């Protein structure tokens, strides 16, 4: 399991992501590549959860230092980063995992078999641009046999700060990094699953973007209307309120991160009408 991050705020997500992942999936190997030096408080938190080697600073000096280029760089991770593994998974770092079921590996294996592909993902429904989701599971050898040339092509293209990989009409501003993944997969000749059935994308945790939305009441209603996401909310509540190690870890992170997680707990446990 791998991803790429940059910036102090996203680096403060890393210990939360890693702690919840290792708590529920202790056998999963994980590596997070960072564009930036690891802040002292994050280094302390990584040592506390025994994940010092899980975050690696990587040289991205050839690329434009923009949030969207940082996000897009996860899709140009190459075969070498996944060498020796049968399966790979690239996702979002602003995630708190929940205990299985569903189990990440088994679910995605079934999904690959059902759609007869070498990867598990789908085209986002109702998006303006053509995009896949930001959760991308694949069979390493078969996947890179198919996409390696395109990965290397776009690895060079996105070094140009003026290059816009958006396939929307009109183009999105800025282009979404998931559009780049769509291009890589589509132009490699792999089939794209276009299906709005939520069964095709199971929820393995709670995406922390819900703490930053503009309309929390409407989002809360949508969350609790979704049985699967509700299970993730229940798991988060238990982690937050009963796991002393998680609270100690949270105390090591930035004040902004502490406020975001505390606010998330208050947000999903609001007392206003949610029915």
Secondary structure by P-SEA (a helix, b strand, c coil): cccccccaaaaaaaaaaaaaaaaccccbbbbbbbcccccaaaaaaaaaacccccbbbbccccccccaaaaaaccccccccccccccbbbbbbccbbbbcccccaaaaaaaaaaaacccbbbbccccccccccccbbbbcaaaaaaccaaaaaaaaaaaccccccccccccccccccaaaaaaaaaaaabbbbbbcccccccccccccccccccccaaaaaaaaaacaaaaaaaaaaaaaacccaaaaaaaaaccaaaaaaaaaaaaaaacccccc
